[in-house]
């Protein structure tokens, strides 16, 4: 039988300690990855739903609405807030610009 392990007891015990340390290190890494994945999953589950409609707001103290966007529009600026479908419809009929395609 092929045996590539050292024949003396001290060297075998050293190898065992070394491998035990590696197993402990690997187990710690596994636990850390599992924690991170659980945190990411909790984040996905607690993330609010994307709104159907958003309005882009202007600059200044009054921050008046500037444009109406679909909720998943990538062109909406950082100054925005979610609105209901009825509110978006009301703003569009009042003359607010639609930022979507025709």
C-alpha atoms as an extended CHARMM CRD file, in Angstrom:
* protein
*
       102  EXT
         1         1  UNK       CA              0.0000000000        0.0000000000        0.0000000000  PROA      1               0.0000000000
         2         2  UNK       CA              1.2680000000        3.4630000000       -0.8760000000  PROA      2               0.0000000000
         3         3  UNK       CA              1.6170000000        5.6270000000        2.2320000000  PROA      3               0.0000000000
         4         4  UNK       CA              3.0720000000        9.1020000000        1.8020000000  PROA      4               0.0000000000
         5         5  UNK       CA              2.6620000000       10.1370000000        5.4540000000  PROA      5               0.0000000000
         6         6  UNK       CA              5.7630000000       10.4420000000        7.6400000000  PROA      6               0.0000000000
         7         7  UNK       CA              6.5260000000        7.4060000000        9.8030000000  PROA      7               0.0000000000
         8         8  UNK       CA              7.3360000000        9.1550000000       13.0920000000  PROA      8               0.0000000000
         9         9  UNK       CA              4.7370000000       10.1930000000       15.6650000000  PROA      9               0.0000000000
        10        10  UNK       CA              5.8960000000       13.8030000000       16.1680000000  PROA      10              0.0000000000
        11        11  UNK       CA              5.6200000000       14.6620000000       12.5020000000  PROA      11              0.0000000000
        12        12  UNK       CA              2.2010000000       13.0020000000       12.2570000000  PROA      12              0.0000000000
        13        13  UNK       CA              0.9450000000       15.0180000000       15.2420000000  PROA      13              0.0000000000
        14        14  UNK       CA              2.3310000000       18.2020000000       13.7040000000  PROA      14              0.0000000000
        15        15  UNK       CA              0.4580000000       17.4680000000       10.4730000000  PROA      15              0.0000000000
        16        16  UNK       CA             -2.7240000000       16.7870000000       12.4310000000  PROA      16              0.0000000000
        17        17  UNK       CA             -2.4670000000       20.1340000000       14.2750000000  PROA      17              0.0000000000
        18        18  UNK       CA             -1.7270000000       21.9590000000       11.0330000000  PROA      18              0.0000000000
        19        19  UNK       CA             -4.7520000000       20.4080000000        9.3040000000  PROA      19              0.0000000000
        20        20  UNK       CA             -6.9770000000       21.0850000000       12.3260000000  PROA      20              0.0000000000
        21        21  UNK       CA             -5.9850000000       24.7590000000       12.1400000000  PROA      21              0.0000000000
        22        22  UNK       CA             -6.8670000000       24.8350000000        8.4450000000  PROA      22              0.0000000000
        23        23  UNK       CA            -10.2260000000       23.1410000000        9.0940000000  PROA      23              0.0000000000
        24        24  UNK       CA            -10.9820000000       25.7590000000       11.7710000000  PROA      24              0.0000000000
        25        25  UNK       CA            -10.0060000000       28.5530000000        9.3810000000  PROA      25              0.0000000000
        26        26  UNK       CA            -12.1820000000       27.1200000000        6.6130000000  PROA      26              0.0000000000
        27        27  UNK       CA            -15.1150000000       26.7170000000        9.0280000000  PROA      27              0.0000000000
        28        28  UNK       CA            -14.8060000000       30.3790000000       10.0810000000  PROA      28              0.0000000000
        29        29  UNK       CA            -14.8180000000       31.4600000000        6.4310000000  PROA      29              0.0000000000
        30        30  UNK       CA            -17.8800000000       29.2990000000        5.7090000000  PROA      30              0.0000000000
        31        31  UNK       CA            -19.7050000000       30.8610000000        8.6730000000  PROA      31              0.0000000000
        32        32  UNK       CA            -18.8020000000       34.3800000000        7.4890000000  PROA      32              0.0000000000
        33        33  UNK       CA            -20.0320000000       33.6740000000        3.9490000000  PROA      33              0.0000000000
        34        34  UNK       CA            -23.2720000000       32.1910000000        5.3020000000  PROA      34              0.0000000000
        35        35  UNK       CA            -23.8400000000       35.2750000000        7.4800000000  PROA      35              0.0000000000
        36        36  UNK       CA            -23.2220000000       37.5880000000        4.5190000000  PROA      36              0.0000000000
        37        37  UNK       CA            -25.6170000000       35.6240000000        2.3130000000  PROA      37              0.0000000000
        38        38  UNK       CA            -28.2900000000       35.6740000000        5.0380000000  PROA      38              0.0000000000
        39        39  UNK       CA            -27.8700000000       39.4590000000        5.4030000000  PROA      39              0.0000000000
        40        40  UNK       CA            -28.1820000000       39.9340000000        1.6430000000  PROA      40              0.0000000000
        41        41  UNK       CA            -31.3400000000       37.8160000000        1.5860000000  PROA      41              0.0000000000
        42        42  UNK       CA            -32.8580000000       39.7920000000        4.4740000000  PROA      42              0.0000000000
        43        43  UNK       CA            -31.9960000000       42.9740000000        2.5660000000  PROA      43              0.0000000000
        44        44  UNK       CA            -33.7240000000       41.7060000000       -0.5650000000  PROA      44              0.0000000000
        45        45  UNK       CA            -36.8160000000       40.7150000000        1.3970000000  PROA      45              0.0000000000
        46        46  UNK       CA            -37.0700000000       44.0120000000        3.2910000000  PROA      46              0.0000000000
        47        47  UNK       CA            -36.3850000000       46.2430000000        0.2690000000  PROA      47              0.0000000000
        48        48  UNK       CA            -39.4440000000       48.3300000000       -0.5640000000  PROA      48              0.0000000000
        49        49  UNK       CA            -41.1590000000       47.6290000000       -3.8520000000  PROA      49              0.0000000000
        50        50  UNK       CA            -40.3280000000       49.8470000000       -6.8050000000  PROA      50              0.0000000000
        51        51  UNK       CA            -43.0680000000       52.4430000000       -7.3020000000  PROA      51              0.0000000000
        52        52  UNK       CA            -45.1270000000       52.4210000000      -10.4840000000  PROA      52              0.0000000000
        53        53  UNK       CA            -44.7270000000       56.1860000000      -10.9670000000  PROA      53              0.0000000000
        54        54  UNK       CA            -42.2590000000       58.8050000000       -9.7440000000  PROA      54              0.0000000000
        55        55  UNK       CA            -41.9520000000       62.5230000000      -10.2140000000  PROA      55              0.0000000000
        56        56  UNK       CA            -38.6790000000       64.3110000000      -10.6050000000  PROA      56              0.0000000000
        57        57  UNK       CA            -38.4820000000       67.3830000000       -8.4130000000  PROA      57              0.0000000000
        58        58  UNK       CA            -36.9080000000       70.7340000000       -9.2220000000  PROA      58              0.0000000000
        59        59  UNK       CA            -34.1260000000       72.5170000000       -7.3810000000  PROA      59              0.0000000000
        60        60  UNK       CA            -34.8450000000       74.9890000000       -4.6050000000  PROA      60              0.0000000000
        61        61  UNK       CA            -36.9730000000       75.3480000000       -1.5340000000  PROA      61              0.0000000000
        62        62  UNK       CA            -40.2960000000       74.7380000000       -3.2870000000  PROA      62              0.0000000000
        63        63  UNK       CA            -39.0160000000       71.6430000000       -5.1950000000  PROA      63              0.0000000000
        64        64  UNK       CA            -41.8830000000       71.7060000000       -7.6520000000  PROA      64              0.0000000000
        65        65  UNK       CA            -42.4590000000       68.6440000000       -9.8700000000  PROA      65              0.0000000000
        66        66  UNK       CA            -40.5740000000       68.8060000000      -13.1760000000  PROA      66              0.0000000000
        67        67  UNK       CA            -41.2920000000       65.5040000000      -14.9570000000  PROA      67              0.0000000000
        68        68  UNK       CA            -43.2910000000       62.3170000000      -14.5300000000  PROA      68              0.0000000000
        69        69  UNK       CA            -41.3740000000       59.0460000000      -14.9210000000  PROA      69              0.0000000000
        70        70  UNK       CA            -42.2970000000       55.3870000000      -14.8430000000  PROA      70              0.0000000000
        71        71  UNK       CA            -41.0890000000       53.7920000000      -11.5990000000  PROA      71              0.0000000000
        72        72  UNK       CA            -38.2670000000       51.8840000000      -13.3030000000  PROA      72              0.0000000000
        73        73  UNK       CA            -37.0490000000       54.8170000000      -15.4390000000  PROA      73              0.0000000000
        74        74  UNK       CA            -33.2750000000       55.1870000000      -15.3530000000  PROA      74              0.0000000000
        75        75  UNK       CA            -33.4790000000       58.8230000000      -16.4920000000  PROA      75              0.0000000000
        76        76  UNK       CA            -35.1190000000       60.1150000000      -13.3090000000  PROA      76              0.0000000000
        77        77  UNK       CA            -32.7770000000       62.3020000000      -11.3130000000  PROA      77              0.0000000000
        78        78  UNK       CA            -31.8830000000       61.9860000000       -7.6540000000  PROA      78              0.0000000000
        79        79  UNK       CA            -34.5330000000       64.4680000000       -6.5230000000  PROA      79              0.0000000000
        80        80  UNK       CA            -37.6700000000       62.3940000000       -6.8510000000  PROA      80              0.0000000000
        81        81  UNK       CA            -40.5510000000       60.8620000000       -4.9700000000  PROA      81              0.0000000000
        82        82  UNK       CA            -43.0380000000       58.0930000000       -5.5870000000  PROA      82              0.0000000000
        83        83  UNK       CA            -46.5890000000       59.0110000000       -6.5460000000  PROA      83              0.0000000000
        84        84  UNK       CA            -49.7670000000       57.0590000000       -7.1330000000  PROA      84              0.0000000000
        85        85  UNK       CA            -51.1370000000       56.4210000000      -10.6000000000  PROA      85              0.0000000000
        86        86  UNK       CA            -53.9100000000       58.9600000000      -10.0040000000  PROA      86              0.0000000000
        87        87  UNK       CA            -51.4110000000       61.6200000000       -8.8810000000  PROA      87              0.0000000000
        88        88  UNK       CA            -49.2370000000       60.9820000000      -11.9550000000  PROA      88              0.0000000000
        89        89  UNK       CA            -52.2920000000       61.2310000000      -14.2040000000  PROA      89              0.0000000000
        90        90  UNK       CA            -53.3900000000       64.4700000000      -12.5140000000  PROA      90              0.0000000000
        91        91  UNK       CA            -49.9220000000       66.0090000000      -12.9500000000  PROA      91              0.0000000000
        92        92  UNK       CA            -49.7940000000       65.0040000000      -16.6200000000  PROA      92              0.0000000000
        93        93  UNK       CA            -53.2040000000       66.5000000000      -17.3550000000  PROA      93              0.0000000000
        94        94  UNK       CA            -52.0770000000       69.6620000000      -15.5480000000  PROA      94              0.0000000000
        95        95  UNK       CA            -49.2970000000       69.9870000000      -18.1450000000  PROA      95              0.0000000000
        96        96  UNK       CA            -46.2970000000       68.3710000000      -16.4610000000  PROA      96              0.0000000000
        97        97  UNK       CA            -43.8330000000       66.8370000000      -18.9320000000  PROA      97              0.0000000000
        98        98  UNK       CA            -43.8080000000       63.0720000000      -19.4430000000  PROA      98              0.0000000000
        99        99  UNK       CA            -40.2540000000       61.7280000000      -19.5410000000  PROA      99              0.0000000000
       100       100  UNK       CA            -41.1380000000       58.3920000000      -21.1250000000  PROA      100             0.0000000000
       101       101  UNK       CA            -41.3990000000       57.3640000000      -24.7330000000  PROA      101             0.0000000000
       102       102  UNK       CA            -44.5040000000       58.4410000000      -26.6930000000  PROA      102             0.0000000000
